[in-house]
């Protein structure tokens, strides 16, 4: 470019809008990256933001120091969450790297929709801090704290819709987007004495309007016959004495299903306490896990007061009491509700909405969710 044309360009920069300046900076950043070539290292891009005056070209660290960022205001459940989401998302990228290839050679690449963007130096793909998470492309970030509060308090979809100021159908979709990651967040192994027992939850086709295999029920309803039947869905719950909990909706109550749920989680290093259920005992024997069979209802024996299943039985009671206000949970979403309750127990009563936001993007209390 000639000197006159360059001077004309500099003069025009002073009169363009902030949005136009942002577009110019994006073009400059892309041109700079292209000059680096595919085989060479990445040059630092410009520190630009379309919402701020034009920034100077400077060398940037891969991430902004999270301690230097303003702390999110969590004092009020209705406080805007855009800032806290951005901070939480940046911390996630620091720990997980590129969602496409797992690379750690990352470069800041501007901002969009209130979130920082990055470019991976290995696969050269761009992404934002929520790419690859259940919350990717979800709008209205300023209301996510309200949704997290609704999960903390166990509100119905209708009440959550009012709290978040969204439609009922939107609140329903948000609930299950926020619960997708907690449903998978389980401990990879349990320690010490482990208690295991199954419970049964009535099968439900809630929300399904056609092709029902039986007549519809209202408000949860009751099974066609008392006791165990094909209408009861087996749910396995396993806890250690530290409170770590894993659970699973079993397709069948047999050894194969329990092995698929507990393989590697409960090992011969543990001591397994159960009430003598055939499937659990068969799993323990096959895996060579020390198994203590307790008489119903699973209380301790006089000679071994530390061997019991009181903790897991107590969890069953809390789970069913917590599910009662929902008037039946659709079986196809039962995994999500088990993850919801598991996260409530793991985070405790003193939790904050920020902890639920972290859980929703796969950084939950057990941090085992593949993103």
C-alpha positions in Angstrom: 0.0 0.0 0.0 1.3 3.4 -0.9 1.9 6.2 1.7 -1.0 8.3 0.6 -3.5 5.3 0.8 -2.1 4.4 4.2 -2.5 7.9 5.5 -6.1 8.0 4.2 -6.8 4.7 6.0 -5.5 6.1 9.3 -7.6 9.2 8.9 -10.7 7.0 8.3 -10.2 5.0 11.4 -11.0 8.1 13.6 -14.5 8.4 12.2 -15.6 4.7 12.0 -17.9 3.2 14.7 -16.7 0.9 17.5 -18.4 -2.1 15.7 -16.5 -1.2 12.5 -13.2 -0.9 14.5 -13.8 -4.4 15.9 -14.2 -5.8 12.4 -11.0 -4.1 11.2 -9.1 -5.6 14.1 -10.5 -9.1 13.3 -9.2 -8.8 9.8 -5.8 -7.6 11.1 -5.6 -10.5 13.5 -6.4 -13.1 10.8 -3.8 -11.5 8.5 -1.2 -11.7 11.2 -2.0 -15.3 11.9 -1.8 -16.2 8.2 1.7 -14.6 7.9 2.9 -16.9 10.7 2.3 -19.9 8.4 1.1 -23.4 9.2 4.5 -24.8 10.2 5.6 -22.0 12.5 4.6 -20.8 15.9 1.7 -18.5 16.5 2.3 -14.8 16.9 0.2 -13.0 19.6 -3.0 -11.5 18.2 -4.3 -8.0 19.0 -6.0 -7.5 22.2 -9.2 -6.2 20.7 -12.8 -5.9 21.9 -15.5 -4.5 19.7 -17.1 -2.8 22.8 -14.0 -0.8 23.8 -11.9 1.8 22.0 -9.2 0.5 19.7 -6.5 -1.4 21.6 -2.8 -1.4 21.0 -0.9 -4.4 19.7 0.6 -6.2 22.6 1.9 -9.6 23.6 -0.8 -11.5 25.6 -0.5 -14.4 27.9 -2.7 -17.3 26.8 -5.2 -16.6 29.6 -6.4 -13.6 31.6 -5.4 -13.9 35.3 -8.7 -14.9 36.9 -7.6 -13.2 40.1 -7.5 -9.9 38.3 -11.1 -10.2 37.1 -13.9 -8.7 39.1 -15.5 -11.2 41.5 -19.0 -12.2 40.5 -21.9 -10.9 42.6 -23.6 -13.9 44.1 -25.3 -12.1 47.0 -28.6 -12.0 45.2 -30.1 -15.0 43.3 -31.3 -12.6 40.7 -28.0 -10.9 40.1 -26.9 -10.9 36.4 -24.6 -13.9 35.7 -22.9 -12.9 32.5 -19.7 -11.9 34.2 -19.6 -15.0 36.5 -20.3 -17.2 33.5 -17.3 -15.6 31.6 -15.0 -16.1 34.6 -16.2 -19.7 35.1 -15.8 -20.5 31.4 -12.2 -19.1 31.3 -11.2 -21.3 34.3 -12.7 -24.3 32.5 -10.6 -23.7 29.4 -7.5 -23.4 31.6 -8.0 -26.9 32.9 -9.4 -28.7 29.8 -7.6 -27.0 26.9 -9.0 -27.2 23.3 -12.4 -29.0 23.2 -11.5 -30.2 19.6 -8.1 -31.8 20.2 -7.2 -31.3 23.8 -4.3 -29.1 23.0 -2.9 -26.6 25.5 -1.3 -24.2 23.0 -4.1 -21.7 23.1 -4.3 -18.1 22.0 -6.9 -15.4 22.8 -9.0 -14.7 19.7 -11.3 -11.8 20.7 -14.8 -12.0 22.3 -18.3 -12.9 21.1 -21.6 -13.1 22.9 -20.0 -12.0 26.1 -17.5 -14.8 26.2 -13.8 -14.9 25.2 -12.8 -16.8 22.1 -9.6 -18.9 21.6 -7.6 -20.4 18.8 -5.8 -23.7 19.2 -2.2 -23.7 18.0 -2.3 -27.4 17.3 -5.5 -27.9 15.3 -5.9 -24.2 14.4 -9.6 -24.3 15.2 -11.4 -21.5 17.1 -13.8 -21.9 19.9 -15.3 -20.2 22.9 -15.1 -21.2 26.5 -18.4 -23.1 26.4 -17.8 -25.0 23.1 -18.4 -28.8 23.7 -20.5 -28.3 26.8 -24.2 -28.7 27.3 -24.6 -24.9 27.6 -23.0 -24.1 24.2 -25.1 -21.8 22.1 -27.6 -21.3 25.0 -28.9 -17.7 25.1 -29.8 -15.3 27.9 -26.7 -15.8 30.0 -27.8 -13.1 32.4 -30.6 -15.5 33.6 -28.4 -18.6 34.1 -27.9 -17.7 37.8 -31.7 -17.8 38.2 -31.8 -21.2 36.6 -29.0 -22.4 38.9 -30.9 -21.2 41.9 -34.0 -23.1 40.7 -31.9 -26.2 40.7 -30.6 -25.5 44.1 -34.1 -25.2 45.6 -35.7 -28.0 43.5 -38.3 -25.8 41.9 -40.9 -27.0 39.5 -40.6 -26.1 35.8 -43.5 -23.6 36.2 -41.8 -21.8 39.1 -38.4 -21.9 37.3 -40.0 -20.3 34.3 -41.3 -17.4 36.4 -38.0 -17.0 38.2 -36.0 -16.9 35.0 -38.6 -14.9 33.0 -38.8 -17.4 30.2 -41.5 -19.6 28.7 -42.5 -22.9 30.3 -41.1 -24.9 27.4 -37.8 -22.9 27.6 -37.5 -23.6 31.3 -38.0 -27.3 30.6 -35.2 -27.3 28.0 -32.9 -25.3 30.3 -33.5 -27.8 33.1 -32.3 -30.7 31.1 -29.4 -28.8 29.4 -28.2 -27.9 32.9 -28.6 -31.5 34.1 -26.9 -33.2 31.2 -23.4 -32.9 32.7 -24.3 -33.7 36.4 -26.0 -36.8 35.1 -22.6 -38.1 34.0 -20.6 -36.7 36.9 -19.9 -39.7 39.1 -16.8 -40.9 41.1 -14.5 -43.2 39.2 -13.8 -45.2 42.4 -15.0 -45.5 45.9 -12.9 -46.0 49.0 -13.1 -48.2 52.1 -16.4 -49.7 53.1 -19.0 -49.4 50.4 -22.8 -49.8 50.8 -24.9 -51.0 47.8 -28.6 -51.5 47.5 -31.2 -51.2 44.9 -34.5 -49.3 45.0 -37.4 -49.2 42.6 -39.1 -46.2 41.0 -42.4 -46.5 39.1 -42.0 -46.4 35.3 -43.4 -43.2 33.9 -44.2 -42.0 30.4 -44.8 -38.4 31.6 -45.0 -36.0 28.7 -45.6 -38.7 26.1 -49.0 -38.0 24.3 -49.3 -41.1 22.0 -48.3 -44.7 21.6 -48.5 -45.4 25.3 -48.2 -49.2 26.2 -50.8 -48.7 28.9 -53.6 -46.3 29.9 -52.4 -42.9 31.0 -52.1 -42.1 34.7 -52.5 -38.7 36.5 -50.1 -37.1 38.9 -47.7 -40.0 39.1 -50.3 -42.7 39.8 -49.7 -46.1 41.2 -48.6 -49.5 39.7 -51.3 -51.8 38.4 -50.4 -54.4 41.1 -48.6 -54.1 44.5 -45.0 -55.2 44.9 -42.3 -55.6 42.3 -43.3 -55.8 38.7 -42.3 -54.8 35.2 -43.6 -51.3 36.0 -40.9 -50.8 38.6 -37.5 -49.4 37.3 -34.5 -50.7 39.3 -32.1 -48.0 40.5 -28.8 -49.1 42.0 -27.2 -46.7 44.6 -23.7 -47.2 46.0 -22.1 -45.0 48.6 -18.9 -45.1 50.6 -18.4 -43.7 54.1 -17.0 -40.5 52.8 -20.3 -39.7 51.1 -19.2 -40.3 47.5 -22.2 -41.7 45.6 -22.7 -43.4 42.3 -26.0 -44.7 40.9 -27.4 -46.2 37.8 -30.7 -46.9 36.2 -30.5 -50.7 35.5 -32.1 -52.1 32.3 -32.5 -55.4 34.3 -31.7 -56.4 37.8 -29.0 -58.9 37.0 -25.2 -59.3 37.4 -24.4 -58.0 33.9 -26.2 -54.7 34.5 -24.6 -54.2 37.9 -21.1 -55.1 36.4 -21.6 -52.5 33.7 -22.4 -49.9 36.3 -19.8 -50.7 38.9 -16.8 -52.2 37.0 -13.7 -50.3 38.2 -15.7 -48.2 40.7 -16.0 -50.9 43.4 -12.9 -53.1 43.5 -11.4 -55.9 45.6 -9.8 -53.1 47.7 -13.3 -52.3 49.0 -15.5 -54.1 51.4 -19.0 -54.3 50.0 -22.1 -54.3 52.3 -25.4 -55.4 50.9 -28.7 -57.0 52.0 -28.1 -60.2 50.0 -29.6 -59.3 46.7 -28.7 -62.1 44.2 -27.5 -59.7 41.5 -25.2 -57.7 43.8 -23.8 -60.8 45.5 -23.1 -62.4 42.1 -21.3 -59.3 41.0 -19.1 -59.3 44.1 -18.2 -62.9 43.8 -17.3 -62.7 40.2 -15.2 -59.6 40.8 -13.7 -61.2 44.0 -14.8 -58.3 46.2 -15.2 -59.0 49.9 -18.9 -59.0 50.5 -20.8 -58.7 53.8 -24.4 -59.9 53.6 -26.6 -58.2 56.2 -30.1 -59.3 57.3 -33.0 -57.0 56.4 -33.3 -54.1 56.8 -29.5 -53.9 56.7 -28.7 -52.7 60.2 -25.4 -53.5 61.9 -24.7 -56.8 63.7 -23.6 -56.7 67.3 -20.1 -58.0 66.5 -19.5 -55.6 63.6 -21.2 -52.2 64.2 -19.4 -50.6 61.2 -20.9 -53.0 58.7 -24.4 -51.9 57.6 -26.2 -50.2 54.8 -27.9 -47.5 56.8 -26.3 -44.8 54.7 -27.6 -46.0 51.4 -31.0 -46.7 52.8 -31.1 -43.2 54.1 -30.2 -41.9 50.7 -33.0 -43.9 49.2 -35.5 -42.2 51.5 -34.1 -38.7 50.8 -34.2 -39.4 47.1 -37.8 -40.5 47.0 -39.0 -37.7 49.3 -37.2 -35.2 47.1 -38.9 -36.7 44.0 -42.4 -36.6 45.5 -43.2 -33.0 44.6 -42.6 -33.7 40.9 -45.6 -36.1 40.9 -43.7 -38.7 38.8 -40.5 -38.4 36.8 -40.4 -39.5 33.1 -38.2 -42.6 33.0 -36.3 -41.3 30.0 -35.1 -38.4 32.1 -34.5 -40.4 35.3 -30.7 -40.3 34.9 -30.9 -36.5 34.9 -32.9 -36.4 38.1 -30.5 -38.9 39.8 -27.6 -36.6 38.8 -29.5 -33.6 40.1 -30.0 -35.3 43.5 -26.4 -36.6 43.6 -25.1 -33.1 43.0 -27.4 -31.7 45.7 -25.9 -34.1 48.2 -22.3 -33.6 47.0 -22.4 -29.7 47.0 -24.3 -29.5 50.3 -26.7 -26.9 51.7 -24.2 -24.1 51.7 -23.7 -24.2 47.9 -23.9 -21.1 45.6 -25.3 -20.7 42.1 -21.7 -20.5 40.7 -21.1 -24.1 41.8 -24.2 -25.2 39.8 -22.9 -23.3 36.8 -19.6 -25.1 37.1 -21.5 -28.5 37.3 -23.5 -27.6 34.2 -20.4 -27.2 32.1 -18.8 -30.5 33.3 -16.8 -29.2 36.3 -18.9 -30.8 39.0 -18.0 -32.1 42.4 -16.6 -35.4 41.0 -15.2 -33.7 37.7 -15.5 -36.9 35.7 -17.7 -35.7 32.9 -16.2 -36.2 29.4 -16.5 -32.9 27.5 
